[in-house]
């Protein structure tokens, strides 16, 4: 009888131990691993950057400040068996080559990098109206070429978002200001046989029902059209989601949805993310039920319209607030994203997870709360996934010197 009790007791102990080990493993997997701490100055600082991954698993992005001339950098993070190697590919001077490169770069199939810088260049703006640039690699030496210098006139000014690569090497982007109406533009850059690039404005925002450029995320090229958001403007002055489609004689602009503000979503900054059913997802900095931001879905309808639904409203405090970055989907179907605020006592932002439930509802979990230096702090951007299911992201502060980090997150 005693031996049976002992065996039963041991079975319970083993079961509890296995459960504890499983929980510990899950908790460990949910903690972001810092794979690079920026050191400031020449190394770069203030990581307001999306990341991109090339076929070899290298990560690329930009620092807004730092570098040899304190005007920002383009960097590479290369994986190896012993860790990650950080290399500054280019340091901006803040002059004709541009300065303050926000939101990262785009990589093409040949390994060339493209991006924008908010300042520098020339034009009528104080400090310059910004540039679009290309970086090419020859034998390990990277060379920057300015492919457009913004004037602050009809071509726009202060491009602060990444570029979207289209067919035949065409690039698409937005500016928050300038343009024919002073409300920003959507533009394309087309490479010419001569090696020069031709910029064409395909939409000039009016600030009315079509929105105003704002500081929205990069454009999404999807099913032959461009999709994006404006942070402000629209019928309710809370921003819009839009589509641009190339048609005979030009480009057709369509407002998909005008955000209405609390308790609806409002003031979107993030790029749009599609799912396999053709729905689009994004985040907003303000509004939602608690005026602390939201995650929303845009669903195409049979009659050609789009239906918007707020999937989650952030609550602040231990929950997140003020989401700026895009969302990403895991292989499980769960959605992950970041917030710029909320979470731990430092209000340094969180990584959140949304899972679909019954009756088209979604449930939110805070999977990690950034703690500030030496941990990460203030996630102004979303994450990008690799083929193995890992996600990578940046924070503008935090790390050993509080100059920003790059982290790896495994759901």
C-alpha positions, 0 to 999 in steps of 0.5 A: 500500500505504501509503495502505491502511495509513493508511486502516486506521489512521485507521479504527481511530482513529475507531472508538476515538474513537467508543467513547471518546466513547460511554463518556464520554457514558454516564459523564456521563449517570450523574453526578447533577446537583445542581439545588439546594443547601440553605443551612440556616437559613431556607432549610431543611436536612436533606432526609429527604424523598421528592419528588413532581412535579406536572403542570407539572414542579414538585418538592415536598418537606420539610426536617426542620429550618430555616425561619423557626422552625427546625422544618422547611419545605415547599418547591417547586422550579420549573423554568425555562429558566435552572435551578430556583427554590426557594421555601419554601411554609411554615415550621413553628413546632413548635407547634400547626401541627406540626414536623419534617416527614419524608418529603415531601408528597402532591399532589392534582389541584387542587394541594393538598399533604398531609403529616405532622409528627412533633412539634408539635400536642398530646397526651400526647407530649413536644414534641407527638404530631404532626399531619397537614396540608394546604397550599392555594394562593390567588394564590401565598399558601400556607396550612397547615391542620391536619387532624388533631392526634394525641393519642398514644392510640388514634389513634397518635403521631409520624407520620413517613411521607408520606400516600397519596391514595385515592378521594374525597380520602381520605388514608391513613397510618401512625404508628410508635407509639401506638394501642390496643397502643402499636405504631402504627396505619394510619389514614384521614382522610376530608374531611367536607362541613363542611370538617373531617376525620374520622380512623379507625384501620383497623388497630392493630398488636400487635407480634406476627405483624402487625408493629409500625409502625416507621418504614416508608415510605408506603403503596402504593395498588394494585389497590384495596388498601393495601400496606405494610411494618413495620420490626419485629415479625412471626413473626421480629421482622424486619418484615412486608409486609402488605395491607389490603383494605376489606371489608364491615364493616371492613378485612381485614389480611393478612400477605403475608410475615414477613421471616426475617433473614440471609440473607433480608431484614430490617428494611424501611424503604422503600415498596413499588414494583409492576411491570407483572406485579403483583410488589412490590419494596422494600429493607431496611436490615439482613440479606441475605447480608451483614447490610448490607441487600438488595433483595427481590421479592414475587411473587403466587402462584396460590394467593393466597400471596406468594413472597419472593426476595432479588434482591441483598444489599449488600456494603458498602465500594465497594458500597452498604449500608443501603438505606432508600429505594424503588426505581424502574423505568426505561423500559429495565426496569432498577431503580434505587435508593439506599443510605444508606451504602457507596460512597466513602470518606465512606460517603455512599451510592450510586445503584445499578442492578439489571438482570434476567438469565437464570434470574430473577437480577439483576445490580447495578451501582453507577452513582454514589457520593456523595462528601459536601460539596460533592457529595451525601451520605447518600441516605435516600430513593429517587427519583421519575421524570418523563415524560422518564425522568429521576429526582430525589432528595434527600440529607440532607447534602452540598451547598455548606453540607452542609445537603442537596441535590436532584439530577437523575439521568438513567440 
